[in-house]
Amino acid sequence: MEMKELGRYCFSHRPLFGYFSVILPKPSISMIPVGNVTWGQTVSITCSISTQHLGGTFTLQQSSGSFRKSQTSSTNSVTFNIPQVNFNNEGSYQCQYQTRISGREFSSPQSDSIRLSVTVILPKPSISTTPVGQLTWGQDVSITCSISTQHLGGTFTLQQSSGSFRKSQISSATSVTFNITEVNFNNEGLYQCQYQTRISSQDFRSPQSDSVGVSVTVILPNPTISTNTGGAVTWGQDVSITCSISTQHLGGTFTLQQSSGSFRKSQTSSTNSAVFRIPEVNFSNEGLYQCQYHTRVSGRDFSSPQSSSVRISVTLILPKPSVFVIPVGKVTWGHHVSITCSISTQHLGGTFTLQQTSGSFRKSQTSSTNSASFNITQVTFSNEGSYQCQYQTRVSSRDFSSPESDPVGLSVAVGMTMLVSVSATLLLLLLVLPVVFLVCRRRRQVEKSEDLVHFQIISNNYTTDGEEEPHYISFKQNNTTKKVDQEQCMERVVCEEDHDHE
């Protein structure tokens, strides 16, 4: 038997009859995309053959699976699409070409194998915190991890990037929330989420999420401030100012600061308050005061805001002066009197004023000590009455006055010598007055007899027998002249008697 090959056709010559056979080449196979295919992705596998016997059928066969598809093509290639591949689609695939020539079926050899590997590529989860921003020490924070995938029922893991915090939580949904209660500085740092799930007995993990930062700080509240005096303080009094704060961070330091002055004191306290004592306050201690609290937590220093202000107002209250008279008791008319005012105070150098309560007497005297004496020489009855003292002084350019003292009385009496002299004068007057009265009465009687004065007036009237006839006219002396004479007489007699007494 002789065989000849013409092109791709093989002919064999036999003695009685001849026949021919078609040998088809091995098809080629390719896949798009190349490499691993993501679960759920669409895969295209192309089979092609180099032959002139077109119009045949390409068959794509999974080597170790149930997948088998055939497709007739009028060209030398065909593409098989496998939508939404899953792990059932994994494996090796081969192509084969069948065609019919002159009523006879011819098949190509199987192509080389191409492997379809399916993997699950989980997306990067997202991460967020509530509340956003800096957290207060002791506050609660929520961190939410979420992922966009159809592979639910997996596990979310929240990991602190540079710390020991790590928590995992299974979720049937696409997200989960991790709660961190009462955060402290150990919870500070960056956090990331990751999602793990199991599909067809294979474990898959998502990439790490972006990082989210947790920053913790200590926010101290405003301290409160109060005084034991309510604000108004007497010069020299002791004052206590209490600062307190509501916080769990104890063991810090309270600072009391005078807003517009040099006063500043600090005091460490193991409790939530501190008491500052200012002994014997003066005007330099006046003004506004504020508190502040400082503490150290985990190697970091924190300060509270300033408290509200409390005012200290200093005033000077002078005591009531005392007053006494020397000599004690009644003072003899014309004698010397000393009235002393004194006060119990440290503010010396002031002025004492002595005032007669119901009279014109008023004298002031500056003293470098705590008392002053007022002298009244030769007292008279005009000096009788009540006297009061008052003290005025100037401290730090301010004037202050004490209350008025209790009144002290000054009583003036007449001495024995003067009493005898006055008594003798009165006795003499009693003896002289009757004599004066008799003398004046005598003179009055004499004057009364002379009241009628006759004046003879001669006229030229004549009687019928030729003789003159006299006429008399009488006038009464004025009583006023008589009274004046009597008064002058009385005054003269009294004066003469006083002269005799002297």
Stockholm file with secondary structure:
# STOCKHOLM 1.0

chainA/1-502         MEMKELGRYCFSHRPLFGYFSVILPKPSISMIPVGNVTWGQTVSITCSISTQHLGGTFTLQQSSGSFRKSQTSSTNSVTFNIPQVNFNNEGSYQCQYQTRISGREFSSPQSDSIRLSVTVILPKPSISTTPVGQLTWGQDVSITCSISTQHLGGTFTLQQSSGSFRKSQISSATSVTFNITEVNFNNEGLYQCQYQTRISSQDFRSPQSDSVGVSVTVILPNPTISTNTGGAVTWGQDVSITCSISTQHLGGTFTLQQSSGSFRKSQTSSTNSAVFRIPEVNFSNEGLYQCQYHTRVSGRDFSSPQSSSVRISVTLILPKPSVFVIPVGKVTWGHHVSITCSISTQHLGGTFTLQQTSGSFRKSQTSSTNSASFNITQVTFSNEGSYQCQYQTRVSSRDFSSPESDPVGLSVAVGMTMLVSVSATLLLLLLVLPVVFLVCRRRRQVEKSEDLVHFQIISNNYTTDGEEEPHYISFKQNNTTKKVDQEQCMERVVCEEDHDHE
#=GR chainA/1-502 SS CEEEEETTEEEEECSSCCEEEECCCCCEEEEESCSCEETTCCEEEEEECCCSCCSCEEEEEETTSSCEEEEECSSSEEEEEECSCCGGGCEEEEEEEEEEETTEEEECCCCCCEEECEECCCCCCEEEEESCSCEETTCCEEEEEECCCSCCSCEEEEEETTSSCEEEEECSSSEEEEEECSCCGGGCEEEEEEEEEEETTEEEECCCCCCEEECEECCCCCCEEEESSTTEEETTCCEEEEEECCCSCCSCEEEEEETTSSCEEEEECSSSEEEEEECSCCGGGCEEEEEEEEEEETTEEEECCCCCCEEEEEECCCCCCEEEEESCSCEETTCCEEEEEECCCSCCSCEEEEEETTSSCEEEEECSSSEEEEEECSCCGGGCEEEEEEEEEEETTEEEECCCCCCEEECEECCHHHHHHHHHHHHHHHHHHHHHHHHHHHHHHHHHHTSEEEEEECCSCBCTTSCBCCEEEEEECCHHHHHHHHHHHHHHHHHHHHHHHC
#=GC SS_cons         CEEEEETTEEEEECSSCCEEEECCCCCEEEEESCSCEETTCCEEEEEECCCSCCSCEEEEEETTSSCEEEEECSSSEEEEEECSCCGGGCEEEEEEEEEEETTEEEECCCCCCEEECEECCCCCCEEEEESCSCEETTCCEEEEEECCCSCCSCEEEEEETTSSCEEEEECSSSEEEEEECSCCGGGCEEEEEEEEEEETTEEEECCCCCCEEECEECCCCCCEEEESSTTEEETTCCEEEEEECCCSCCSCEEEEEETTSSCEEEEECSSSEEEEEECSCCGGGCEEEEEEEEEEETTEEEECCCCCCEEEEEECCCCCCEEEEESCSCEETTCCEEEEEECCCSCCSCEEEEEETTSSCEEEEECSSSEEEEEECSCCGGGCEEEEEEEEEEETTEEEECCCCCCEEECEECCHHHHHHHHHHHHHHHHHHHHHHHHHHHHHHHHHHTSEEEEEECCSCBCTTSCBCCEEEEEECCHHHHHHHHHHHHHHHHHHHHHHHC
//
